[in-house]
Amino acid sequence: MNPKKLIQLKANGETISRADLEVFISSYVNNKINDNDMISFLKAVYANGMTDEEIIALTKVMLNSGEQIEFSGMDSYIADKHSTGGVGDKVSIILAPLMAAAGLAIPMLAGRSLGHTGGTIDKLETIPGFQTRLEIQEFKAIVENHGLCIMSQTEKICPADRKIYSLRDVTGIIDSIPLICGSIMSKKIAEGIQGLVLDIKTGNGAFMNTLERAVSLGEMLQKVGEGFGLKTDVIYTSMNQPLGRTAGMGCEIRESIDALQGDGNKDLMDVVFELGGKLLVQAGVTRWESDTVPIMENLIESGKAYQKFEEMVTAQGGDLSNLVKQNQPLYEVTVPAGMSGYIESMNTLNIGWACVELGCGRRNKDDILDKTAGIEFLSKTGDKVNTGDPLFRCFNSDNNKLNSATNYLKDSVAIGPEIVNPTLFYNA
């Protein structure tokens, strides 16, 4: 099919056949269709959506555009987790070693920053020497020997998604359900997993900013997963405030280490335990989710979960001994409360863009990130504050960016007389 005609069909809201999708996307991967034409197609999808059949076809085309991993000789239950992106969301870095300590195998392909949200790969690369660009055989060997490995998407796995993903980030078409489904599920299925748990974020800092949109995405992701034979569970969590104590680069690794050593923020650990509980039941470790939290708490208290994290870091070339020294920021500033009262709400979207401005995310594909950059949340929703109390501690190694980032934060907290109990989980 003529590419221009296919783009026009989708712009008119027409359905595209799997065969035509395959030819179009394959042509793009092989550089026979340029970025501008693909952007036009993606914008047409963003505007008009796709049918369930088109989404499954898109996922299959992306999956078949590259290699797929097989773990034929493993006895462990092979599973993974995915989040739709949040501010301060370092759950993968904690959950993967925790599940490996429980006997599961976690082969995780993770992403980089997207829009105002941080990326697991960017955060892990703040560990000196840590390698996220691995050959598939290296990746498999680390999973088989240690029970987990987290790497970036290679050119050989879902190359169609890799090219399209970078265009989504810089063209304002991140929150398209068909494109999110195709991107997430093609990579997850390519990992050779048996089960998957999905954390769908909703709220003012999420791409799916209403529960209705979040549920639409979650149900479609679950439908695609089960269509490919994966056990797929979904939870819905709030992004009406950042998750945990920090958001940024190296600071999130340090917070993850604290969590694995028993000092995790309650909201962060609640999400970790909810997701982990689903996976432990999937794997048959226990039949009842009510039994799963004590299991995970024991793995943390015994040191087994952190030991798995150390194993992964060492296997991937990382060195934790100089982590704090290597990622020490040159500058920092605090943002104070403008009045006394209780924090009633936080503008997580603004906070996310403040992180980007600090150097934790990309506005353009080639932007270089600042490993030292981040924000510490000194108070969160429901906390009592007095005028002048520090709300945020911002830090990085570029003073101009630091000053610019604080402008995003000045109106990011609403303070009033009412005590608010923030919601963390939602029912579909």
WOMO-V79327 format. One record per residue. N is the residue number from 0. RES is the residue in one letter. SS is DSSP state (alpha for helix, beta for strand, coil for the rest). D_CENTER is the distance of its C-alpha to the mean C-alpha in whole Angstrom. Layout:
n->N res->RES ss->SS d_center->D_CENTER
n->N res->RES ss->SS d_center->D_CENTER
This chain:
n->0 res->M ss->coil d_center->35
n->1 res->N ss->coil d_center->36
n->2 res->P ss->alpha d_center->32
n->3 res->K ss->alpha d_center->33
n->4 res->K ss->alpha d_center->35
n->5 res->L ss->alpha d_center->32
n->6 res->I ss->alpha d_center->30
n->7 res->Q ss->alpha d_center->33
n->8 res->L ss->alpha d_center->32
n->9 res->K ss->alpha d_center->29
n->10 res->A ss->alpha d_center->30
n->11 res->N ss->coil d_center->32
n->12 res->G ss->coil d_center->30
n->13 res->E ss->coil d_center->32
n->14 res->T ss->coil d_center->30
n->15 res->I ss->coil d_center->29
n->16 res->S ss->coil d_center->30
n->17 res->R ss->alpha d_center->28
n->18 res->A ss->alpha d_center->31
n->19 res->D ss->alpha d_center->31
n->20 res->L ss->alpha d_center->27
n->21 res->E ss->alpha d_center->27
n->22 res->V ss->alpha d_center->30
n->23 res->F ss->alpha d_center->28
n->24 res->I ss->alpha d_center->25
n->25 res->S ss->alpha d_center->27
n->26 res->S ss->alpha d_center->29
n->27 res->Y ss->alpha d_center->26
n->28 res->V ss->alpha d_center->24
n->29 res->N ss->coil d_center->28
n->30 res->N ss->coil d_center->28
n->31 res->K ss->coil d_center->31
n->32 res->I ss->coil d_center->29
n->33 res->N ss->coil d_center->28
n->34 res->D ss->alpha d_center->25
n->35 res->N ss->alpha d_center->27
n->36 res->D ss->alpha d_center->28
n->37 res->M ss->alpha d_center->24
n->38 res->I ss->alpha d_center->23
n->39 res->S ss->alpha d_center->26
n->40 res->F ss->alpha d_center->25
n->41 res->L ss->alpha d_center->21
n->42 res->K ss->alpha d_center->23
n->43 res->A ss->alpha d_center->25
n->44 res->V ss->alpha d_center->23
n->45 res->Y ss->alpha d_center->21
n->46 res->A ss->alpha d_center->24
n->47 res->N ss->alpha d_center->26
n->48 res->G ss->coil d_center->23
n->49 res->M ss->coil d_center->24
n->50 res->T ss->coil d_center->25
n->51 res->D ss->alpha d_center->24
n->52 res->E ss->alpha d_center->26
n->53 res->E ss->alpha d_center->24
n->54 res->I ss->alpha d_center->21
n->55 res->I ss->alpha d_center->22
n->56 res->A ss->alpha d_center->24
n->57 res->L ss->alpha d_center->21
n->58 res->T ss->alpha d_center->19
n->59 res->K ss->alpha d_center->22
n->60 res->V ss->alpha d_center->23
n->61 res->M ss->alpha d_center->19
n->62 res->L ss->alpha d_center->20
n->63 res->N ss->alpha d_center->23
n->64 res->S ss->coil d_center->23
n->65 res->G ss->coil d_center->22
n->66 res->E ss->coil d_center->22
n->67 res->Q ss->coil d_center->21
n->68 res->I ss->coil d_center->21
n->69 res->E ss->coil d_center->24
n->70 res->F ss->coil d_center->24
n->71 res->S ss->coil d_center->27
n->72 res->G ss->coil d_center->29
n->73 res->M ss->coil d_center->26
n->74 res->D ss->coil d_center->28
n->75 res->S ss->coil d_center->24
n->76 res->Y ss->coil d_center->22
n->77 res->I ss->beta d_center->19
n->78 res->A ss->beta d_center->16
n->79 res->D ss->beta d_center->12
n->80 res->K ss->beta d_center->9
n->81 res->H ss->beta d_center->6
n->82 res->S ss->beta d_center->5
n->83 res->T ss->coil d_center->6
n->84 res->G ss->coil d_center->4
n->85 res->G ss->coil d_center->7
n->86 res->V ss->coil d_center->9
n->87 res->G ss->coil d_center->10
n->88 res->D ss->coil d_center->7
n->89 res->K ss->coil d_center->8
n->90 res->V ss->alpha d_center->8
n->91 res->S ss->alpha d_center->8
n->92 res->I ss->alpha d_center->10
n->93 res->I ss->alpha d_center->13
n->94 res->L ss->alpha d_center->12
n->95 res->A ss->alpha d_center->13
n->96 res->P ss->alpha d_center->16
n->97 res->L ss->alpha d_center->17
n->98 res->M ss->alpha d_center->17
n->99 res->A ss->alpha d_center->19
n->100 res->A ss->alpha d_center->21
n->101 res->A ss->coil d_center->22
n->102 res->G ss->coil d_center->23
n->103 res->L ss->coil d_center->20
n->104 res->A ss->beta d_center->19
n->105 res->I ss->beta d_center->15
n->106 res->P ss->beta d_center->15
n->107 res->M ss->beta d_center->11
n->108 res->L ss->beta d_center->10
n->109 res->A ss->beta d_center->7
n->110 res->G ss->coil d_center->7
n->111 res->R ss->coil d_center->8
n->112 res->S ss->coil d_center->8
n->113 res->L ss->beta d_center->9
n->114 res->G ss->coil d_center->12
n->115 res->H ss->coil d_center->12
n->116 res->T ss->beta d_center->8
n->117 res->G ss->coil d_center->7
n->118 res->G ss->coil d_center->6
n->119 res->T ss->alpha d_center->6
n->120 res->I ss->alpha d_center->9
n->121 res->D ss->alpha d_center->11
n->122 res->K ss->alpha d_center->11
n->123 res->L ss->alpha d_center->12
n->124 res->E ss->coil d_center->15
n->125 res->T ss->coil d_center->16
n->126 res->I ss->coil d_center->18
n->127 res->P ss->coil d_center->21
n->128 res->G ss->coil d_center->22
n->129 res->F ss->coil d_center->19
n->130 res->Q ss->coil d_center->18
n->131 res->T ss->coil d_center->15
n->132 res->R ss->coil d_center->18
n->133 res->L ss->coil d_center->19
n->134 res->E ss->coil d_center->22
n->135 res->I ss->alpha d_center->21
n->136 res->Q ss->alpha d_center->24
n->137 res->E ss->alpha d_center->23
n->138 res->F ss->alpha d_center->19
n->139 res->K ss->alpha d_center->22
n->140 res->A ss->alpha d_center->24
n->141 res->I ss->alpha d_center->22
n->142 res->V ss->alpha d_center->20
n->143 res->E ss->alpha d_center->24
n->144 res->N ss->alpha d_center->25
n->145 res->H ss->alpha d_center->22
n->146 res->G ss->coil d_center->20
n->147 res->L ss->beta d_center->17
n->148 res->C ss->beta d_center->16
n->149 res->I ss->beta d_center->12
n->150 res->M ss->beta d_center->13
n->151 res->S ss->beta d_center->12
n->152 res->Q ss->coil d_center->13
n->153 res->T ss->coil d_center->17
n->154 res->E ss->coil d_center->20
n->155 res->K ss->coil d_center->21
n->156 res->I ss->coil d_center->18
n->157 res->C ss->coil d_center->18
n->158 res->P ss->alpha d_center->19
n->159 res->A ss->alpha d_center->19
n->160 res->D ss->alpha d_center->16
n->161 res->R ss->alpha d_center->15
n->162 res->K ss->alpha d_center->18
n->163 res->I ss->alpha d_center->17
n->164 res->Y ss->alpha d_center->13
n->165 res->S ss->alpha d_center->15
n->166 res->L ss->alpha d_center->17
n->167 res->R ss->alpha d_center->15
n->168 res->D ss->alpha d_center->14
n->169 res->V ss->alpha d_center->17
n->170 res->T ss->coil d_center->19
n->171 res->G ss->coil d_center->18
n->172 res->I ss->coil d_center->17
n->173 res->I ss->coil d_center->13
n->174 res->D ss->coil d_center->14
n->175 res->S ss->coil d_center->16
n->176 res->I ss->alpha d_center->16
n->177 res->P ss->alpha d_center->17
n->178 res->L ss->alpha d_center->15
n->179 res->I ss->alpha d_center->12
n->180 res->C ss->alpha d_center->14
n->181 res->G ss->alpha d_center->15
n->182 res->S ss->alpha d_center->12
n->183 res->I ss->alpha d_center->10
n->184 res->M ss->alpha d_center->13
n->185 res->S ss->alpha d_center->15
n->186 res->K ss->alpha d_center->13
n->187 res->K ss->alpha d_center->13
n->188 res->I ss->alpha d_center->17
n->189 res->A ss->alpha d_center->17
n->190 res->E ss->coil d_center->16
n->191 res->G ss->coil d_center->19
n->192 res->I ss->coil d_center->18
n->193 res->Q ss->coil d_center->20
n->194 res->G ss->beta d_center->17
n->195 res->L ss->beta d_center->14
n->196 res->V ss->beta d_center->12
n->197 res->L ss->beta d_center->10
n->198 res->D ss->beta d_center->9
n->199 res->I ss->beta d_center->10
n->200 res->K ss->beta d_center->10
n->201 res->T ss->beta d_center->13
n->202 res->G ss->coil d_center->16
n->203 res->N ss->coil d_center->16
n->204 res->G ss->coil d_center->13
n->205 res->A ss->coil d_center->11
n->206 res->F ss->coil d_center->12
n->207 res->M ss->coil d_center->14
n->208 res->N ss->coil d_center->16
n->209 res->T ss->coil d_center->18
n->210 res->L ss->alpha d_center->18
n->211 res->E ss->alpha d_center->20
n->212 res->R ss->alpha d_center->18
n->213 res->A ss->alpha d_center->15
n->214 res->V ss->alpha d_center->17
n->215 res->S ss->alpha d_center->18
n->216 res->L ss->alpha d_center->15
n->217 res->G ss->alpha d_center->15
n->218 res->E ss->alpha d_center->18
n->219 res->M ss->alpha d_center->18
n->220 res->L ss->alpha d_center->15
n->221 res->Q ss->alpha d_center->17
n->222 res->K ss->alpha d_center->20
n->223 res->V ss->alpha d_center->19
n->224 res->G ss->alpha d_center->18
n->225 res->E ss->alpha d_center->21
n->226 res->G ss->alpha d_center->23
n->227 res->F ss->coil d_center->22
n->228 res->G ss->coil d_center->23
n->229 res->L ss->coil d_center->20
n->230 res->K ss->beta d_center->20
n->231 res->T ss->beta d_center->17
n->232 res->D ss->beta d_center->16
n->233 res->V ss->beta d_center->14
n->234 res->I ss->beta d_center->14
n->235 res->Y ss->beta d_center->14
n->236 res->T ss->beta d_center->13
n->237 res->S ss->beta d_center->14
n->238 res->M ss->coil d_center->12
n->239 res->N ss->coil d_center->16
n->240 res->Q ss->coil d_center->16
n->241 res->P ss->coil d_center->13
n->242 res->L ss->coil d_center->12
n->243 res->G ss->coil d_center->14
n->244 res->R ss->coil d_center->17
n->245 res->T ss->beta d_center->15
n->246 res->A ss->beta d_center->13
n->247 res->G ss->beta d_center->13
n->248 res->M ss->coil d_center->13
n->249 res->G ss->alpha d_center->16
n->250 res->C ss->alpha d_center->16
n->251 res->E ss->alpha d_center->13
n->252 res->I ss->alpha d_center->14
n->253 res->R ss->alpha d_center->17
n->254 res->E ss->alpha d_center->16
n->255 res->S ss->alpha d_center->14
n->256 res->I ss->alpha d_center->18
n->257 res->D ss->alpha d_center->19
n->258 res->A ss->alpha d_center->18
n->259 res->L ss->alpha d_center->18
n->260 res->Q ss->coil d_center->22
n->261 res->G ss->coil d_center->22
n->262 res->D ss->coil d_center->22
n->263 res->G ss->coil d_center->18
n->264 res->N ss->coil d_center->18
n->265 res->K ss->alpha d_center->19
n->266 res->D ss->alpha d_center->16
n->267 res->L ss->alpha d_center->14
n->268 res->M ss->alpha d_center->16
n->269 res->D ss->alpha d_center->17
n->270 res->V ss->alpha d_center->13
n->271 res->V ss->alpha d_center->13
n->272 res->F ss->alpha d_center->17
n->273 res->E ss->alpha d_center->16
n->274 res->L ss->alpha d_center->13
n->275 res->G ss->alpha d_center->16
n->276 res->G ss->alpha d_center->19
n->277 res->K ss->alpha d_center->18
n->278 res->L ss->alpha d_center->17
n->279 res->L ss->alpha d_center->21
n->280 res->V ss->alpha d_center->22
n->281 res->Q ss->alpha d_center->21
n->282 res->A ss->alpha d_center->22
n->283 res->G ss->coil d_center->26
n->284 res->V ss->coil d_center->26
n->285 res->T ss->coil d_center->27
n->286 res->R ss->coil d_center->28
n->287 res->W ss->coil d_center->27
n->288 res->E ss->alpha d_center->24
n->289 res->S ss->alpha d_center->26
n->290 res->D ss->alpha d_center->27
n->291 res->T ss->alpha d_center->23
n->292 res->V ss->alpha d_center->23
n->293 res->P ss->alpha d_center->26
n->294 res->I ss->alpha d_center->25
n->295 res->M ss->alpha d_center->21
n->296 res->E ss->alpha d_center->23
n->297 res->N ss->alpha d_center->26
n->298 res->L ss->alpha d_center->24
n->299 res->I ss->alpha d_center->22
n->300 res->E ss->alpha d_center->26
n->301 res->S ss->coil d_center->27
n->302 res->G ss->coil d_center->25
n->303 res->K ss->alpha d_center->24
n->304 res->A ss->alpha d_center->20
n->305 res->Y ss->alpha d_center->21
n->306 res->Q ss->alpha d_center->23
n->307 res->K ss->alpha d_center->20
n->308 res->F ss->alpha d_center->18
n->309 res->E ss->alpha d_center->21
n->310 res->E ss->alpha d_center->22
n->311 res->M ss->alpha d_center->19
n->312 res->V ss->alpha d_center->19
n->313 res->T ss->alpha d_center->23
n->314 res->A ss->alpha d_center->22
n->315 res->Q ss->coil d_center->20
n->316 res->G ss->coil d_center->23
n->317 res->G ss->coil d_center->21
n->318 res->D ss->coil d_center->23
n->319 res->L ss->coil d_center->22
n->320 res->S ss->coil d_center->26
n->321 res->N ss->coil d_center->26
n->322 res->L ss->alpha d_center->22
n->323 res->V ss->alpha d_center->23
n->324 res->K ss->alpha d_center->26
n->325 res->Q ss->alpha d_center->24
n->326 res->N ss->coil d_center->22
n->327 res->Q ss->coil d_center->24
n->328 res->P ss->coil d_center->24
n->329 res->L ss->coil d_center->27
n->330 res->Y ss->beta d_center->27
n->331 res->E ss->beta d_center->26
n->332 res->V ss->beta d_center->27
n->333 res->T ss->beta d_center->27
n->334 res->V ss->beta d_center->27
n->335 res->P ss->beta d_center->29
n->336 res->A ss->coil d_center->30
n->337 res->G ss->coil d_center->32
n->338 res->M ss->coil d_center->34
n->339 res->S ss->coil d_center->34
n->340 res->G ss->beta d_center->33
n->341 res->Y ss->beta d_center->30
n->342 res->I ss->beta d_center->26
n->343 res->E ss->beta d_center->26
n->344 res->S ss->beta d_center->23
n->345 res->M ss->beta d_center->20
n->346 res->N ss->coil d_center->19
n->347 res->T ss->alpha d_center->15
n->348 res->L ss->alpha d_center->15
n->349 res->N ss->alpha d_center->18
n->350 res->I ss->alpha d_center->16
n->351 res->G ss->alpha d_center->13
n->352 res->W ss->alpha d_center->16
n->353 res->A ss->alpha d_center->18
n->354 res->C ss->alpha d_center->15
n->355 res->V ss->alpha d_center->15
n->356 res->E ss->alpha d_center->19
n->357 res->L ss->alpha d_center->19
n->358 res->G ss->alpha d_center->18
n->359 res->C ss->alpha d_center->14
n->360 res->G ss->coil d_center->13
n->361 res->R ss->coil d_center->15
n->362 res->R ss->coil d_center->17
n->363 res->N ss->coil d_center->19
n->364 res->K ss->coil d_center->18
n->365 res->D ss->coil d_center->20
n->366 res->D ss->coil d_center->19
n->367 res->I ss->coil d_center->19
n->368 res->L ss->coil d_center->17
n->369 res->D ss->coil d_center->19
n->370 res->K ss->coil d_center->18
n->371 res->T ss->coil d_center->20
n->372 res->A ss->coil d_center->18
n->373 res->G ss->beta d_center->17
n->374 res->I ss->beta d_center->18
n->375 res->E ss->beta d_center->19
n->376 res->F ss->beta d_center->20
n->377 res->L ss->coil d_center->23
n->378 res->S ss->coil d_center->24
n->379 res->K ss->coil d_center->21
n->380 res->T ss->coil d_center->22
n->381 res->G ss->coil d_center->26
n->382 res->D ss->coil d_center->27
n->383 res->K ss->beta d_center->30
n->384 res->V ss->beta d_center->31
n->385 res->N ss->coil d_center->34
n->386 res->T ss->coil d_center->35
n->387 res->G ss->coil d_center->34
n->388 res->D ss->coil d_center->31
n->389 res->P ss->beta d_center->28
n->390 res->L ss->beta d_center->25
n->391 res->F ss->beta d_center->23
n->392 res->R ss->beta d_center->23
n->393 res->C ss->beta d_center->22
n->394 res->F ss->beta d_center->22
n->395 res->N ss->beta d_center->22
n->396 res->S ss->coil d_center->25
n->397 res->D ss->coil d_center->26
n->398 res->N ss->alpha d_center->28
n->399 res->N ss->alpha d_center->28
n->400 res->K ss->alpha d_center->24
n->401 res->L ss->alpha d_center->24
n->402 res->N ss->alpha d_center->27
n->403 res->S ss->alpha d_center->25
n->404 res->A ss->alpha d_center->22
n->405 res->T ss->alpha d_center->24
n->406 res->N ss->alpha d_center->26
n->407 res->Y ss->alpha d_center->22
n->408 res->L ss->alpha d_center->23
n->409 res->K ss->coil d_center->26
n->410 res->D ss->coil d_center->26
n->411 res->S ss->coil d_center->22
n->412 res->V ss->beta d_center->24
n->413 res->A ss->beta d_center->27
n->414 res->I ss->beta d_center->29
n->415 res->G ss->beta d_center->32
n->416 res->P ss->coil d_center->34
n->417 res->E ss->coil d_center->32
n->418 res->I ss->coil d_center->30
n->419 res->V ss->coil d_center->27
n->420 res->N ss->coil d_center->25
n->421 res->P ss->coil d_center->22
n->422 res->T ss->coil d_center->20
n->423 res->L ss->coil d_center->17
n->424 res->F ss->beta d_center->17
n->425 res->Y ss->beta d_center->19
n->426 res->N ss->coil d_center->21
n->427 res->A ss->coil d_center->20
